[in-house]
Structures are given as C-alpha cells and as structure tokens.
Amino acid sequence: MTAHNLILNTDSYKLTHYLQYPPGTEVVNSYIEPRGGALPDVVFFGLQAFIKEYLTKPITQADIDEAEAVAMAHLGVFNRAGWQRILDKHNGLLPIEIEAVPEGTVLGTRVPVVQVRNTDPEFFWLPTYVETALLRAVWYPTTVASLSFACKKVLRRYLDETAEAPDQVLPFQLHDFGARGATSDEAAGLGGAGHLVNFMGSDTIAALLVARRYYGEPMAGFSIPASEHSTMTTWGKAAEVDAYRNMIGRFAGPNKLLAFVVDSYDLWNAVDKLVGAELKECIEHAGGRVVIRPDSGDPIAVVPRIVEHLMAKFGHRVNAKGYRVLPDYIRVIQGDGVNLESLPRILEALKMRGLSTENVAFGMGAGLLQKVDRDTMKWAMKASQAVVGGQARDVFKDPITDPGKRSKAGRWAVVRAPAGYEALRLEEIGGRENLLRPVFRDGALLIDETFDAIRARGAGL
C-alpha cells in the first residue's frame, strides 16, 4: 500500500466543487447523521482514529503534484491554487473545525454525531470536499459498534432471564471472529475496535492495534488458545481423540481456558464418545474450562442439543432462576451462522428447553464486520448552513419523491433530553450543554479520548 494522499481521498466529482458555490461564499457547515435504518441505537465511534491517522499530518508538495497529475488525467480539473494556498498559508494542515459527540455515546437516529466547517473563508470548499473520507471514517465503525450493541442488548435480556450472574458472563459472550471476512486490515481494525466498545472478546488483532495506537489502550480485548479444522484433521479421523487430548495437554490448567472444534467428522460421536467418555475425567480435572465448538448445521437446532448432550455426560445444576447450567469446567461456543437475526432465535431455543444462556458464548464473523453498509443506518453528510457575502443562509434538501431524505438546516447542537438525546438548532440551545464539542481544529486534535472512557459511556446495560 502507498502512503496516504488526503487530497485524493475523495470522490471524483468533489474535485470540481470548488467552482460550483455561489460567489462570495465564506463558510460552509455540514453535519453527519444516521437517518434511520435497521438499528435503533447509535454507538458513536471511530472519529479519533481517523483524525490522528489522516488530519494531524500535513499535506505535502508531493501530494499536490500527485493529485494534480491524477486529477488532470482523470477529468481535467484540479484546484491547484487552493491546495497550494493550504500548504503555504496553513503549513499543509486543513483549516477546518470538527465538532462531535463524545465517542461511545449511545444516541437515537436522526441526531448529528459530527459537524464540520471551515475556519478560513478562503477555503469554504473544504468541509464538503472531505465528505467522502470523513463520512466513511464515521459510518463504518459506528455501525459495527451499534450492531454489536444491539447483540449485547439481546444477550443481556436472556442472561437476565436465565442466568444468576449476567455481569460476569456478558463481557465475553460475543467474540469477534470477523478479521478474515473484512475487506481490509484497516476495516477489520476499525470495525473490530467498534465491537470492543461493547465486549472484551476478540480474535481480530487489528482491532487491538486500533485501540492501542489511537485510543491509548494497552490491551482492549482477550482470546484463548483454540483449534481450527486443520489442526484437528491433520491427526486423521482415527486419531481424533488424540487431537483433543493434545489441546488439553498443551493448554489446560488452573484458571485457563481453551476451545476446540468438534465437527470435523461426526459431531455427536465426538461429543458423546470422545469428549464425554474418553476425555471425561481429563476435562473434569483439568482445573480450568474447556469450550466445545460446533461449527456446522443449523445453530438453532444444534446449540441446545449439544448442551444437553454434554449435560448427559457431565451433569448439570439448576440455578436460582430454574435453568440448567453445565459444570463450570465445560461450555459451548457457537461461531457459525451467528447474526442479529439468528442470535435471539438460538437464545430462545435454549431458554425454551430450560437451558441457561450462560452455557453458550458466540462468535460472529462476517455478520459483525462485513454485512453492514452505509444504508444499514442510512448515513449521510449534508451541508446545512452557508455564509455568503457575510450573511448566514440555511442550506437543505427536501426531495418531493423521498421525504425521508429531507436534511437539516442551520448549525446544530445535541443536548440531553428526558428520553436520551435530541438535536436542535444552535440558537435554540438555551444555555444547555452542547454535546457537539470541538474535537479538531486547524490540524490539532483538541480532545484525546481513552478507550476506557468510551467504553464507560456505553456500559449502561
């Protein structure tokens, strides 16, 4: 991958927009919001990583020269003078101010999470020029964080109904298995870090690096030794039990956890005869916890059945809420076919059979990091106010063919309200605290959030 060129981190048509504003334009104000979609709760996350990576580093003469060569060959228009002025007048740092709600805040839809405007009237065209990069930096990690939060609410509801200690189980009940399904390492890192706002379990190392490099968190998530089919099947079908025994011998011990996949051949033979018979005493006395992973079949049918097969071999207890629980040294993790639609159905199947949902953890891959897009929450960035000839004017769209795309007019604020948060025009704030606070101005990061602080804002479940 080549080094970033911020000038080219845009859409082609943006290269021509500096020529399209009214004469005398001095300031353009734009905002970002989710306009609705599949998820009711918005967990804002990811802006600080983008600012640190892209906006605190100045553009260079080489960037301008490269951008000019590309733009002129591509569509024949380039604002050479404008970018040269940014380099000469502002040392290559963008003269814009970005306001944002605190990362980790849980809001509803149709509430702006970011607002941006230029700080130098000479560069009125900048706020909308950065839309492509800025909107992408916000919608993806926020949508993943919001999806993970929606799963967390589902898991919490069933734990409250069927488990004695939900707070002990929940942080590790949804594990990120999505790295290989993401479109890039950067996407895996940003989306995976969004998931870690809500949970503590992840196999996406890139997410740990995002939290470490951009949010000062030495270690945001944890994992355990686990097998894959290659490490099981190379032993051969006849030696399947030896593959499991090797895992236990290598990784088991007091307070240690390990997981191995059991569907390489015959899942039920593996559970009943190998795990539940040949290895029964070994597992019981290992001193930690062995986690069994089925990896195929219909999870709504397979997960409750495998829990009951394990209970038939290892026993169970009935907790204070009347649900059956496996011994502490053995659990199940389902990592295939898990998404926001299947998760409550699996949990309901467990509950209906009298099984506590604490028996099972879940891994989510592409359903977490990849099966989202900008339309999942109908994200948009729109201009809402301009100053032209010294006069502020409202800017908005109101398409007759789609009222849902009507945009906001004016400069906006976000305030606390009885039902959560609400958006209102800045002049209507009435002395209340505006949560759209400046976080970046003229190349400088103004607020440096920690990952712990971000997590704390969304921890009210």
C-alpha positions as CSV (number, residue, x, y, z in Angstrom):
1,M,0.0,0.0,0.0
2,T,1.2,3.5,-0.8
3,A,1.3,6.4,1.7
4,H,-2.0,8.3,2.1
5,N,-2.7,11.3,-0.1
6,L,-5.5,13.1,1.7
7,I,-6.2,15.3,-1.4
8,L,-7.2,12.1,-3.4
9,N,-9.2,10.6,-0.5
10,T,-12.4,11.8,-2.1
11,D,-14.8,11.2,-4.9
12,S,-14.0,12.4,-8.5
13,Y,-16.8,15.0,-8.6
14,K,-15.6,16.7,-5.5
15,L,-12.6,17.9,-7.5
16,T,-14.8,20.3,-9.3
17,H,-17.0,21.5,-6.5
18,Y,-14.8,24.5,-5.5
19,L,-16.1,26.1,-8.8
20,Q,-19.7,25.4,-8.0
21,Y,-20.5,27.5,-4.9
22,P,-22.1,31.0,-5.1
23,P,-19.8,34.0,-5.4
24,G,-19.0,35.4,-2.0
25,T,-19.2,32.0,-0.2
26,E,-17.2,32.2,3.0
27,V,-18.3,29.3,5.2
28,V,-20.0,26.0,4.7
29,N,-21.3,24.0,7.6
30,S,-22.1,20.3,7.2
31,Y,-23.2,17.5,9.6
32,I,-23.2,13.7,9.7
33,E,-26.1,11.7,11.0
34,P,-27.8,8.3,10.6
35,R,-31.2,8.9,9.2
36,G,-32.8,5.6,10.4
37,G,-32.4,2.0,9.2
38,A,-32.1,-1.3,10.8
39,L,-30.6,-0.4,14.2
40,P,-32.4,1.9,16.7
41,D,-29.4,2.7,18.9
42,V,-26.3,4.5,17.6
43,V,-23.0,3.9,19.4
44,F,-20.7,6.6,18.0
45,F,-17.1,5.5,17.5
46,G,-14.1,5.9,15.2
47,L,-13.6,9.6,14.5
48,Q,-10.5,10.0,16.7
49,A,-8.7,7.2,14.9
50,F,-9.3,9.0,11.6
51,I,-8.2,12.4,12.9
52,K,-5.0,11.0,14.3
53,E,-4.2,9.0,11.2
54,Y,-5.2,11.5,8.5
55,L,-5.8,15.0,9.7
56,T,-3.0,15.7,12.0
57,K,-0.4,15.1,9.3
58,P,0.1,17.9,6.7
59,I,-0.3,17.6,3.0
60,T,3.0,17.9,1.1
61,Q,4.2,19.4,-2.1
62,A,4.5,15.8,-3.4
63,D,0.8,15.2,-2.5
64,I,-0.3,18.3,-4.5
65,D,1.8,17.3,-7.5
66,E,0.5,13.7,-7.5
67,A,-3.1,14.9,-7.0
68,E,-2.8,17.3,-9.9
69,A,-1.4,14.6,-12.2
70,V,-4.2,12.2,-11.4
71,A,-7.0,14.7,-11.5
72,M,-6.0,16.3,-14.8
73,A,-5.6,13.0,-16.5
74,H,-8.8,11.7,-14.9
75,L,-11.3,14.6,-15.5
76,G,-9.3,17.7,-16.5
77,V,-10.0,19.8,-13.4
78,F,-7.9,20.4,-10.3
79,N,-7.8,23.2,-7.6
80,R,-4.0,23.6,-7.7
81,A,-4.1,27.1,-6.4
82,G,-6.4,26.2,-3.4
83,W,-4.2,23.3,-2.2
84,Q,-1.0,25.3,-2.7
85,R,-2.5,28.0,-0.5
86,I,-3.3,25.4,2.2
87,L,0.3,24.3,2.1
88,D,1.8,27.8,2.0
89,K,-0.7,29.6,4.4
90,H,-1.5,26.7,6.8
91,N,1.6,24.5,6.6
92,G,-0.4,21.8,4.9
93,L,-2.9,21.4,7.7
94,L,-6.6,21.7,6.9
95,P,-8.3,24.9,8.2
96,I,-11.5,23.2,9.4
97,E,-13.1,22.6,12.7
98,I,-14.8,19.3,13.5
99,E,-17.3,19.0,16.3
100,A,-18.5,15.6,17.6
101,V,-20.5,14.0,20.3
102,P,-18.2,12.0,22.8
103,E,-17.3,8.7,21.3
104,G,-19.2,5.8,23.0
105,T,-22.3,7.9,23.4
106,V,-25.5,5.9,22.7
107,L,-28.0,8.0,20.8
108,G,-31.0,7.6,18.6
109,T,-31.1,8.1,14.9
110,R,-31.5,11.5,13.2
111,V,-29.2,13.1,15.7
112,P,-26.0,14.6,14.3
113,V,-22.8,13.0,15.6
114,V,-20.4,15.2,13.7
115,Q,-20.4,18.8,12.4
116,V,-17.7,20.4,10.3
117,R,-17.0,23.9,8.9
118,N,-14.0,25.8,7.6
119,T,-12.1,28.2,9.8
120,D,-10.7,30.3,7.0
121,P,-13.1,31.8,4.5
122,E,-10.7,31.3,1.7
123,F,-11.3,27.6,2.0
124,F,-15.1,27.4,2.0
125,W,-15.0,24.4,-0.2
126,L,-13.1,22.1,2.2
127,P,-15.9,20.9,4.5
128,T,-17.8,19.2,1.7
129,Y,-14.5,18.1,0.0
130,V,-13.7,15.9,3.0
131,E,-17.1,14.3,3.0
132,T,-16.0,11.0,1.4
133,A,-13.2,10.4,3.8
134,L,-15.0,11.8,6.9
135,L,-18.3,10.0,6.4
136,R,-16.6,6.7,5.7
137,A,-14.5,7.2,8.8
138,V,-17.6,7.5,10.9
139,W,-20.3,5.3,9.4
140,Y,-18.5,2.0,9.3
141,P,-17.0,1.7,12.9
142,T,-20.1,3.3,14.3
143,T,-22.4,0.9,12.5
144,V,-20.4,-2.1,13.7
145,A,-20.4,-0.7,17.3
146,S,-24.1,-0.2,17.0
147,L,-24.7,-3.7,15.7
148,S,-22.5,-5.2,18.5
149,F,-24.5,-3.1,21.0
150,A,-27.8,-4.5,19.6
151,C,-26.5,-8.0,20.1
152,K,-25.4,-7.0,23.6
153,K,-28.9,-6.0,24.4
154,V,-30.3,-9.3,23.2
155,L,-27.7,-11.3,25.1
156,R,-28.3,-9.2,28.3
157,R,-32.1,-9.8,28.1
158,Y,-31.7,-13.6,28.0
159,L,-29.0,-13.6,30.7
160,D,-31.2,-11.5,33.0
161,E,-33.9,-14.1,32.5
162,T,-31.9,-17.3,32.7
163,A,-28.5,-16.7,34.5
164,E,-27.6,-15.8,38.1
165,A,-24.6,-13.5,37.3
166,P,-25.2,-11.7,34.0
167,D,-22.5,-9.1,34.6
168,Q,-19.8,-11.9,34.8
169,V,-20.9,-13.6,31.6
170,L,-21.9,-10.7,29.3
171,P,-18.4,-9.1,28.6
172,F,-17.2,-12.3,26.9
173,Q,-20.4,-13.7,25.4
174,L,-19.9,-12.3,21.9
175,H,-16.5,-12.8,20.3
176,D,-15.2,-11.1,17.1
177,F,-14.3,-13.8,14.5
178,G,-14.6,-11.4,11.6
179,A,-11.0,-10.4,10.6
180,R,-10.8,-12.8,7.6
181,G,-14.2,-11.6,6.3
182,A,-13.4,-7.9,6.3
183,T,-12.4,-6.1,3.2
184,S,-9.1,-5.0,4.5
185,D,-6.9,-4.9,7.6
186,E,-7.9,-1.3,8.3
187,A,-11.6,-2.2,8.1
188,A,-11.1,-5.2,10.4
189,G,-9.3,-2.9,12.9
190,L,-11.8,-0.1,12.9
191,G,-14.9,-2.4,13.0
192,G,-13.3,-4.8,15.4
193,A,-12.5,-1.9,17.8
194,G,-16.1,-0.8,17.5
195,H,-17.1,-4.2,18.7
196,L,-14.7,-3.9,21.6
197,V,-16.5,-0.8,22.9
198,N,-19.2,-3.3,24.0
199,F,-17.3,-6.6,24.7
200,M,-14.0,-7.9,25.8
201,G,-13.5,-10.8,23.5
202,S,-11.9,-10.7,20.0
203,D,-9.7,-12.7,17.7
204,T,-9.2,-9.6,15.5
205,I,-5.6,-8.4,16.3
206,A,-6.0,-5.4,14.1
207,A,-8.8,-4.1,16.5
208,L,-6.3,-4.3,19.4
209,L,-3.9,-2.2,17.5
210,V,-6.5,0.5,16.7
211,A,-7.4,0.7,20.4
212,R,-3.7,0.8,21.3
213,R,-2.5,3.3,18.7
214,Y,-5.4,5.7,18.6
215,Y,-7.1,5.4,22.0
216,G,-4.2,4.6,24.3
217,E,-5.5,1.2,25.4
218,P,-2.7,-1.3,26.1
219,M,-5.0,-4.3,25.7
220,A,-8.6,-3.9,24.7
221,G,-9.6,-7.5,24.2
222,F,-8.7,-11.0,25.0
223,S,-8.8,-14.5,23.5
224,I,-7.9,-18.1,24.4
225,P,-6.0,-20.9,22.7
226,A,-8.4,-22.5,20.1
227,S,-8.2,-25.1,17.3
228,E,-9.2,-24.9,13.7
229,H,-10.1,-27.8,11.5
230,S,-6.6,-28.1,10.0
231,T,-5.0,-28.7,13.4
232,M,-7.6,-31.3,14.2
233,T,-7.9,-33.1,10.9
234,T,-4.1,-33.5,10.3
235,W,-4.2,-36.0,13.1
236,G,-6.5,-38.2,11.0
237,K,-10.0,-39.4,11.7
238,A,-8.8,-42.4,13.7
239,A,-6.8,-40.2,16.0
240,E,-9.4,-37.5,16.5
241,V,-9.5,-38.0,20.2
242,D,-5.7,-37.5,20.3
243,A,-6.1,-34.1,18.7
244,Y,-8.4,-33.1,21.6
245,R,-6.2,-34.7,24.2
246,N,-3.2,-32.7,22.8
247,M,-5.2,-29.5,23.1
248,I,-6.0,-30.3,26.8
249,G,-2.4,-31.3,27.5
250,R,-0.9,-28.2,25.9
251,F,-3.3,-25.5,27.2
252,A,-5.3,-26.7,30.1
253,G,-4.6,-25.8,33.7
254,P,-6.0,-23.9,36.7
255,N,-7.9,-20.8,35.6
256,K,-7.0,-21.5,32.0
257,L,-9.4,-21.7,29.1
258,L,-9.2,-23.5,25.7
259,A,-11.5,-24.3,22.9
260,F,-11.6,-26.9,20.2
261,V,-13.8,-27.6,17.2
262,V,-15.6,-30.9,17.3
263,D,-17.5,-31.2,13.9
264,S,-14.6,-32.3,11.7
265,Y,-16.3,-35.7,11.2
266,D,-19.2,-36.8,13.4
267,L,-20.2,-34.1,15.9
268,W,-22.3,-36.3,18.0
269,N,-19.8,-39.1,18.2
270,A,-17.2,-36.5,19.2
271,V,-19.4,-35.1,22.0
272,D,-20.7,-38.4,23.3
273,K,-17.9,-40.8,23.0
274,L,-14.7,-38.8,22.8
275,V,-15.3,-35.6,24.8
276,G,-18.0,-37.1,27.1
277,A,-16.4,-40.5,27.7
278,E,-12.7,-41.0,26.8
279,L,-11.8,-37.5,27.9
280,K,-14.3,-37.0,30.6
281,E,-12.0,-37.3,33.6
282,C,-9.3,-35.4,31.9
283,I,-11.7,-32.4,31.4
284,E,-13.2,-32.7,34.8
285,H,-9.8,-32.4,36.5
286,A,-8.0,-30.0,34.1
287,G,-8.6,-27.1,36.5
288,G,-9.9,-24.6,34.0
289,R,-12.5,-24.6,31.3
290,V,-12.8,-26.5,28.1
291,V,-15.1,-24.9,25.5
292,I,-16.6,-27.1,22.8
293,R,-17.2,-25.5,19.4
294,P,-19.7,-27.0,16.9
295,D,-19.1,-25.3,13.5
296,S,-21.8,-26.6,11.2
297,G,-25.5,-27.3,11.0
298,D,-28.5,-25.2,12.0
299,P,-27.4,-23.4,15.2
300,I,-30.9,-23.1,16.4
301,A,-31.2,-26.9,16.5
302,V,-27.6,-27.8,17.1
303,V,-26.7,-25.5,20.0
304,P,-29.4,-26.6,22.5
305,R,-28.8,-30.3,21.5
306,I,-25.1,-30.1,22.1
307,V,-25.6,-28.5,25.5
308,E,-28.0,-31.3,26.5
309,H,-25.6,-34.0,25.2
310,L,-22.8,-32.5,27.3
311,M,-25.2,-32.4,30.3
312,A,-26.0,-36.1,29.8
313,K,-22.2,-36.8,30.2
314,F,-21.0,-34.2,32.6
315,G,-24.1,-33.4,34.6
316,H,-25.7,-30.0,35.4
317,R,-27.1,-27.9,38.2
318,V,-30.3,-25.9,38.3
319,N,-29.6,-22.2,39.1
320,A,-31.7,-19.9,41.2
321,K,-33.8,-18.9,38.2
322,G,-34.7,-22.5,37.4
323,Y,-32.5,-23.1,34.4
324,R,-30.0,-25.9,33.9
325,V,-26.3,-25.0,33.8
326,L,-23.3,-27.1,32.8
327,P,-20.4,-27.6,35.3
328,D,-18.1,-24.6,35.3
329,Y,-15.3,-26.5,33.6
330,I,-17.2,-27.0,30.3
331,R,-19.0,-24.7,28.0
332,V,-20.0,-24.3,24.3
333,I,-19.2,-21.6,21.8
334,Q,-21.2,-21.2,18.5
335,G,-19.2,-19.5,15.8
336,D,-21.1,-20.3,12.7
337,G,-24.3,-18.7,11.4
338,V,-24.5,-16.1,14.1
339,N,-26.0,-12.7,13.3
340,L,-28.5,-10.3,14.8
341,E,-31.4,-12.3,13.3
342,S,-30.3,-15.8,14.4
343,L,-28.9,-14.9,17.8
344,P,-32.3,-14.3,19.6
345,R,-33.7,-17.5,18.0
346,I,-30.8,-19.5,19.3
347,L,-31.2,-18.0,22.8
348,E,-34.9,-18.6,22.7
349,A,-34.4,-22.2,21.8
350,L,-32.0,-22.6,24.8
351,K,-34.5,-20.9,27.1
352,M,-37.5,-23.0,25.9
353,R,-35.6,-26.2,26.8
354,G,-34.8,-24.9,30.3
355,L,-31.1,-24.2,29.5
356,S,-29.5,-21.1,30.8
357,T,-28.0,-19.0,28.1
358,E,-24.8,-18.7,30.1
359,N,-23.9,-22.1,28.8
360,V,-23.1,-20.7,25.4
361,A,-20.8,-18.0,24.1
362,F,-21.0,-16.8,20.5
363,G,-18.5,-15.9,17.8
364,M,-19.6,-13.6,14.9
365,G,-17.6,-13.1,11.8
366,A,-18.8,-11.5,8.6
367,G,-22.2,-10.9,10.2
368,L,-20.4,-8.4,12.5
369,L,-17.7,-6.8,10.4
370,Q,-18.8,-7.2,6.8
371,K,-22.6,-7.5,6.4
372,V,-23.1,-3.8,7.0
373,D,-23.1,-0.9,4.6
374,R,-23.9,2.8,4.7
375,D,-27.6,2.1,4.2
376,T,-27.8,-0.1,7.3
377,M,-28.4,3.1,9.3
378,K,-28.9,5.4,6.3
379,W,-25.9,7.5,6.9
380,A,-25.5,10.9,5.3
381,M,-23.4,14.0,5.4
382,K,-25.2,17.2,4.3
383,A,-24.5,20.9,4.1
384,S,-26.8,22.8,6.4
385,Q,-25.6,26.4,6.5
386,A,-23.5,28.7,4.5
387,V,-22.2,32.2,4.9
388,V,-22.4,34.1,1.6
389,G,-21.5,37.8,1.4
390,G,-21.4,38.0,5.2
391,Q,-25.0,36.6,5.6
392,A,-25.8,33.2,7.0
393,R,-28.3,31.2,5.0
394,D,-30.0,27.9,5.7
395,V,-29.0,25.1,3.3
396,F,-31.1,21.9,3.0
397,K,-32.6,19.4,0.6
398,D,-36.2,18.4,0.6
399,P,-36.9,16.0,-2.3
400,I,-40.6,15.6,-3.0
401,T,-40.0,12.0,-4.1
402,D,-38.5,10.9,-0.7
403,P,-39.4,12.9,2.4
404,G,-37.0,10.7,4.4
405,K,-34.1,12.4,2.7
406,R,-35.0,15.9,3.9
407,S,-31.9,17.3,5.5
408,K,-31.5,19.6,8.4
409,A,-31.0,23.4,8.0
410,G,-28.7,25.6,10.1
411,R,-26.0,24.9,12.6
412,W,-26.8,22.2,15.0
413,A,-26.4,21.2,18.7
414,V,-27.1,18.0,20.5
415,V,-28.4,18.1,24.1
416,R,-29.5,15.7,26.7
417,A,-33.3,15.1,26.9
418,P,-35.6,13.0,29.1
419,A,-35.7,10.2,26.5
420,G,-32.0,10.4,25.7
421,Y,-30.6,13.0,23.3
422,E,-32.1,15.4,20.9
423,A,-30.9,17.6,18.1
424,L,-31.8,21.3,17.8
425,R,-30.6,24.4,16.1
426,L,-27.7,26.0,17.9
427,E,-29.6,29.2,18.6
428,E,-32.3,27.2,20.4
429,I,-29.9,25.6,22.9
430,G,-31.0,27.9,25.7
431,G,-27.9,27.5,27.9
432,R,-27.9,23.7,27.9
433,E,-24.7,21.8,27.3
434,N,-23.9,21.2,23.7
435,L,-22.6,17.7,23.2
436,L,-21.3,18.5,19.8
437,R,-18.0,19.7,21.1
438,P,-14.9,20.8,19.1
439,V,-12.5,17.8,18.8
440,F,-10.3,19.1,15.9
441,R,-9.3,22.5,14.6
442,D,-6.7,23.5,12.1
443,G,-4.6,20.4,12.3
444,A,-4.8,19.9,16.0
445,L,-6.6,17.2,18.0
446,L,-8.4,19.0,20.8
447,I,-9.7,16.1,22.9
448,D,-7.8,12.8,23.2
449,E,-10.2,10.1,24.4
450,T,-9.2,6.9,26.2
451,F,-10.8,3.6,25.3
452,D,-11.9,3.2,28.9
453,A,-13.8,6.4,28.8
454,I,-15.5,5.5,25.5
455,R,-16.5,2.1,26.9
456,A,-17.9,3.6,30.1
457,R,-20.4,5.7,28.1
458,G,-22.0,2.7,26.5
459,A,-21.8,0.4,29.5
460,G,-25.3,1.0,30.9
461,L,-26.7,-2.5,30.3
